[in-house]
Amino acid sequence: MYIIFKDKKLEKTCLNQRRLIQKLGPENGRKMIQRLDSLRAADSLGIMLEFRIGGCHLLKEDRKGTCGLFLEHPYRLIIEPVWDVEPEDISQVNYYEVTVIRVLEVIDYHGN
């Protein structure tokens, strides 16, 4: 898949291995690099979801329409599909057609 980033600052961090490890710590930095490599290697978001590569899963409630990938617990890499045309009903989406994703953030959304 093709990866874009929410903003230039996030892109600059994610594309520099040293900076990524510095910002997220050694374990999360390494896992983030693995997740980005997996996303690049996958043909579609549907593949990532079907085989739960990197723990890829759909999020619910206020994060509906986005996906989370496991980093070091409790942190998650949050991504969203990039659409040519925004779907009216997100529950009817064919994720096998999604070949571009946007990296949004790394966060602990569990509320600890």
N, C-alpha and C positions, 0 to 999 in steps of 0.2 A: 504494500500500500504506500501511498504518498502521504507524508506527514507534514502538516503545517502547525504553527504554534500560535497561541492566543496573542502574544505580543513579542516584540524584538528582544526584550530582556530575557524572557523565558527561553526563546530560541537560542540566544547566545549562551545561556547556561547549559541547556540540554546538548548543544553541539560541541561543548568543550568538556572532555572527560575529567580533567583535573578540577575544573570549576564545579562540575556536578558533584563530584565526591566531596569537595570542600563544603559545598552548600548543604548537601543532604546527609553527609556522613559516609563512611566507607561502605557499609552494607547496603543502605538505600541507594547510594550512588551506583554501585555495581548492578543492583537489581534494576534500576532505572535504565541503565545501558542495555541490559538484557531485554527489557520490555520494548524499548525503542527498536532494537534489532529484530525482535519477533514481529512487531508491527510492520516494519519495512519488508520483511520476508513474506508475510502473509499476502495471499491474493485478494482477500476481502475481509471485512469485519465479521461477516458470517462465519468464516473459518475460525477466527479467533474465539467467537462465542460458542460455536458448536463443540469445539475441542477444549474449551476453557483454557486456552494457551495463556500462560501467565496469570491464571485465575480470572480471565476476562469475563465480566458479567454485566448485565443491564442493571441500572440503578432505578430506584422508584421515588415516588413522592416529589419533593422539590428538586430532585436531580433526574427526573424522568427525561429520557431522551439522551442520556449520557451513559457511559460505561466506566467501570472501575477495573483496574488491574492491580494485583497484589504487589506490594513492595514489602518492606519489613513491617510486621504488624505493629501498630494499627494503621500505617500509612498506605494510601492508594494513589495510583496515577489515574487521573480523571481525563477522559477523552470524549469527544463527540463526533458523530459522523458529519461530513460536509456534504450537503445536498445541492444538486443542480436546481431542484425545485423543492421547497420545504413541504414535507408530507402533511396532509390534513390530519391524519390519524396515525400517530406514531406506533400504535399497536399492530398496524397492518403493513409495516415496513419489511422489505426483503433485504436483510443485512448483507446478503451475498452480492448485492449490487453496489455496496459502499466500498469504494477503493481509495477514498481520501478521508483522513481523519484530522481533527484539530486537537492538539494537546492543550488542556485548559489549566491544570494545576496538579500539585502533589499536596495531599491533605489527609488529615485524620478526621473523617466525617462521622465517627462513631460517638462523638460527644463526651469523651472521657474527661 
